Amino acid sequence: MPERVVAKQLTVSRTQLPPAMRAIDLLLKGLLAVAPSQGLLEADSLMAAARKKEKLDDFGGDVFFEPLKAALASANSTDICSLGRVSMRNLGIKSLVNRLRITDYIRRHPAVADIPIQRPVFILGFPRTGTTVLQNLLTLDPGYRALEFWELTSPTPVDEDLERDRAKRIKAIDRTLSAAYLLAPEMAEVHEIRATTPEECWPLFGNAFSALAFDLGNGLTSFGDWLMTHDMVAAYREYRQQLQLLSHRREPASFVLKCPEHLWFLDSLLTVFPDAAIVWTHRDPAASIASYCSLVSMGRRTMHGQVDPHELGAQIQRRFLQGVNRAMAARDAADPKHFMDVSFQELVSDPAAMVRRIKERFDIPHPEGAEERIAAWQNSGRKDKKGKHKYDAGFYGIDRAVVHEEYAHYIERFEIPIRS
């Protein structure tokens, strides 16, 4: 597919791997020709590699096995490049290593199973609707915490000393992030990630191979279709277990978690967290879809070597509609006390006021100094601050009028302002 020519002002305009990455992909293609095992996407091979790496054997039951097979089947039936194949194998081994470590840690520290996870706050909604801002603002006060990228990607300690452990895990993820920014330098302006930034909690579902990100971010569409039929309660129970582990050796704190993926599985979330407080953010879906396409196009470019923007736009538009329909159905069957709706426009116009409203809704304290902490965070100078990310719906074949018609029931229910 020839690279699409686009206006230079778009933050993400490249539809193919940069020249240097194409060269690496070509080298890996040669490597896989003589050493195909380095790109083998088979369950037994990945599990053997993880066992060899960790010198451990117990993966903590077989909840993960069916989703693992489904993810690998999707990858093996999808046209992914050599760089993507090697990356996915490494990701699979990493997730299996995490499972081995989690199981071993809980065996050695059985008290983890008794740690309460009380009334967690879940921020969900379409990607690019202000969930990141809200999570950061709601965790500025003492007694509330998000999950930072270094602990999401490596949930188990690697050192008995708390400070050394944190430093080692941050150093490891810093190396991974350096490589990621080489593959996708535009990421800093779209969504800046550092080892210590609070991030989406989907990597914890990745350890159960039940993350919709495999579809949304990596283009394994048939896996996403399969996941829509999969009972996610067991995956949410493992997710809760990981929250308990991440609370071990830490001062007690309430979690503020965010991940758009919860939209698709809201019924399972409420089954496992019956006291959850759910903050649902809303924005014109056409804007959310276009912005998110720009974000995930970088991961898909790495996985497949290229990305067809129109194909991406159509798939995200379909999957998002499926997500909001599932979430509204689950919400209709749940107690209204769990929910608060947040308008993206109201959030960006006055973040401090929205934070106060959320706290009042769920009886969360608003201690002295909260307003000053919010103001300081807003002036922190993130590279991906509002207005830096430039994207265009037309580039992804997204017709706003069609989106607004398809999502009319959602737009009307939550009185969402739409852009012309």
N, C-alpha and C positions, 0 to 999 in steps of 0.2 A: 504494500500500500504506500503510495507516495506521501510524503509528509505534507500535511495541510498547511497552507500559507495563511497566516492570520495577522491581525493588527498587532504591532509590537507592544502596545500598552497593556495587553493581557499578561497577568502574572505567570500563568502557565500556558505557553503557546506551542511548545514542542510536543509533537505527537509520536516521535520515535526516540529511541535511546540517543543520548549525545554521542558524538564520534568516539570519545575515549571509552565509553561504556560498550559501544558496539564492538570495539576491538577486544575488550575483555570477554564479551559474549562469544566472539569468534574463537578466542583462545580456549574458553571453557568447552566449546563444541568439539574442538580437537581433543581436549582432555577426556571428555566423556566417550569419545570414539575408542580410546584405548583403555579407559578405566570406567566403564559404564556404572559400576557400583556407586561412584561418587554422585550420581544423579538418580539413583534408584528410588522410586517412590512406591515401596511395598511395606506393609505393616511389619512383617517379620524382620525385615532388614533394618528398619528404623528402630524397632524395639531392641534388637541385638546390639546396635550401635550405642544406644542409650545405656544399656546394661554394662557394656564394656567400658564406657566412659566413667560411670559412677561406681562400678563394682557393687551395685545393688540389684535386687531382682524383683521387688514387690512394687507393682504399679498401683496398688490400692484398689483392687477389684477390676472389673471389666466394663464399667460404665462407659469408658472412653472408646472401646474397641469398635463398636458399630459406627459411631461418627468418624473415627479415624479411617475406617475402610471406605466410607462414603466420600470423605474429602479426597482421599488418594485416587479413588475411581474417577472423581470429577477432574482432578488434575491430569490424570493419564489420558483422559478423553478430550482434553483441551489443548489447544495449540499454544504451549508455553515455550519460551526460548531457553537456551542453555543456562543463562544467568538466573532465570526464574526457577528452573528445575533445581539447580544447586541451592538456591536460596530457600526453596520450599523444603528440601530435604533437611537442611540445617535447622529450619524453623520447627519441623516435626521432631527432630532429635532433641532440640532444646525443650520443647513442651513435654516430651517423655522424660527427660532428665528432671524437669521440675516435678513431675508426678512421683518419680522415685524419691526425690529429696523430701517432698511433702509427706509422703507415707512414712519415710524413715524418721522424720522430725517428730511427727505426731506419736509414733511408736515410742520414741525416747522421751517425749514430753506429753504424757496422756492428759495432763491438766488443760491442754489446749481445748479439748472437747467440751470443757465446762465453762469456757469464757462466754459471757452473754453478748449477743449483738442486739442491742435494744434500740428500737425505733430509728432505724437508719433513714436518712433522707436520700431519696433517689431523684435525681434531676434527669428527666428524659424529654424527648421531643426530636423532631427532625434534626439532623446535623446542621450546624451553622445557624442555630436559632438562639444563641446566647447561653448555651449550657455551660461553656467554659467560663464565661464571666461569672455566672451565678455560683458555680462551684468554688471559684476562688474567693468570692466575696463572703460566702456563707461559712468558710473555714478560717476566716481571719481571727475569730474570737477564740479564746482558750476553751478547751473541752470539746472542740470539733476538729475533725481531720479529714482530709482527702487522702487518696493514695497517689504517691508520687511515682514517676515513671520507673525509677530504679527498683522499687519494691514490687511494682506490678509485673515487671518482666522477670524478676528473680525473687519469689516470695519467701524463700527459706534463708535463714542466716548462714553465712559461710565462715563466721568467726565468733567465738564466745564473747569477745569484747565488743560492746555495742558500737563504740566509735570506729574501731578498726573494721568491723563488719560493714557499717554504712559506707565507709570510705572505699572498701574493696568492691562493693556492689555498684557504687557510683562510677568508679573507675572502669569497670567492665562495660557498663551501659554507655559511658562516654565514647568508648571505642566503636560501639555499634552505631551510635548517633553520628559520629564522624563519617563513617562509611555511608550512612543513609543520606547525609547532606551532599556527599559527592555524587550519589546517584540522582538526587533531586534537590538541587540548590535552591529552587523556588520555594521549598517547604518553609523556610524561615519567615516569609511574608504571608503565606497562606495560613499556617498554624505552627507557631514556634514551639518546638519540643526541646526541653533540656532534661537532664537526669532528674532534677529536683522539681519539675513542674507537675502539678496535679493533672492527671490524664484520665481518659476513658478506661473503664474497668474491664473492657472486653478481653484483654490478655488472660485474665483469670479463667474465662470460658475457653480460651484457646488451649489451656491445659487439659480440658475435657474434649478437645476437638469439636466444640459445639459453638464456635464463634461465627456469627453472620459476617464478620469482617473478611472471612475467607472468600465470600461471595462479593460483598460490596467493595472491598479494597483490592482483592486479587483477581476478581473476574471468574471465580469458580461458580458460575451461575447454576449449574445442575446441582451442586452441593447446597446452594441456598434454597432451591426448590425442595430438596430432600429435607432440609432442616425445618421447613414449614410443617412437615408431617411428623416431626420427631417430638416426643414428650420431653420437655426441658426441665422437669422438676428435679430429676437426679443431677443434672448439671448445675442447677441453682443450689442444691444441697452441697455440692462440692465447692461451689463459689462461696457459700456461707462458711464452710470449713476453712477456706483460705483466709477469709476475713478474721476468723478466730486466730489462726496462725499469725497473721499480721498484727494482731493485738497483743500477742505474747511478748513479754519483756518490755511492754510499753505502758505508759500511764493511761488509765482508762479514758476513752474519748468516744464521742458519737461520730459515726461515719456520715460523710456527705459524699455520695457517689454519683457519678454521671456516666451515662452511656446511651446513645440513641437506640442501641440494640434492644434495650428493655421494652421498647414500644411493641416489638413483634411478639414478646413473650411475657406480657404483663400478667396474664393469668398464673403462670408458673411462679413469677416473682412474688405475687401476693400469697400463694400457697406456702412458700418457704419463709416469707417475711410478713406475717399477718398484721404486724403493727407498723408497717412502712408508711412514711410520709412521702407523698409523690408530688413533685413539682413538674408540671408539664408545660413546656415552652411552645409558643405558637408564632408562626411567621408565614407570610405568603409562600405557599409551597413551591411556586415557580422559582422564586429567589433561592430557596433552600436547595432545590434540586440542582440548579445551575452552579451555585457555589460549591456544593458537595462534589459534583462532577469534576470541577477544577481540582479539588483536593485529591480525589482518589485516582485521577488520571495518571498521577505520578507513580503510584504503586502498580497500576496496571501496565504502565509503560515498562517498568522494570520486569514485571512478570512475563509479559508477552513480547517485549521488544518494540511494540508499537501499540497504539490505541486508536480505535475508530470513534471519534467524538460523538457522532450521531447514534451509533450502536450503544455507546455508554449512556447517553442521555435517555434513550428509550428504556433501557434496562433499569436504571435508577428510578425513573418516573413510575415504572410498573411496580418495583419493589417497595418504594415509599408508600404508594397507594395501598398495597397489601398490608404494610405495617400499621398505617393509621386506621384502617378498617378493623384489623385484629385488636388494636388497642382500644378503640371505641367500644367494641363488643365486650371486651374484658371489663372495661370500666362500667358499662351498663349493668354487669352482673355483680359489681363490688359495692361496698359501702362508700358513699360520697365523702365520708370524713377523711379518707386517705388522700384526697386530691386538692391541689390548687393549680389554677391556670395562670400562666404568665404571658402577657403580650410582649413580643420582641420589641415593638416600637416603644412601649412604656418602659421596658427595661433599659434600653439604650438612652432614653431621654432623661431618666432619673433613677440610676441603679440603686442609690441609697434608699430611696423611698420604697422601691420594690423589695429590697432586702427586709426592711421593717415590716412590710405587709406579710411576707412569707413567715417571718418569725412570729408575728401575731397569730397567723392562721394555725400554726402548729405548736404554739406555746414554747417557742425557743427563746431563751434569754437574749436581751440586747444590752450587753454590759457597757459600762462607762468606757469611753475611748473608741467605741465601734465606728462612729462616724469618721473619726480621724484616720482609722486604719483603712476604711473604704476609700477615702480621698487619696491616701498615700499609694494604695494599690493602683488606682486609676492613673496616677502620674508616674507609674513605674517604668514606662518607656519600652514596652514589649515591641519586638520587631513586627509582629502581626497585628498591631493595633488597628482599630476600626478605620476603614478606608484604604488600607495598604493593598488589600487583595482585590485585584481587578479581574473580573470574569464576564462572560457574555453568554446568555441563554441560547442565542442563535447559533453559536459555535457548536453547541451540543445538540442542535436540531430540536430545541425545546420551544414549542409554541405556547406562549403564556395563556392565550385564550383557551386552548385545548386543556391545559393543566387546570385552569380555573373551572372548567366545565366538569372534568373528571373528579375533581376534589370538592365540588360544590357543597356536598353534604357536610364535609369537614369544615370548610370555610364558614358556612352559615351557622353551624352548631357553636363554633367558638368565636364568631363575629370577628374574623380575621380581616384586617384591611389588606386590599390587594393593590399591587402596583400596576399602572397602565403600561 
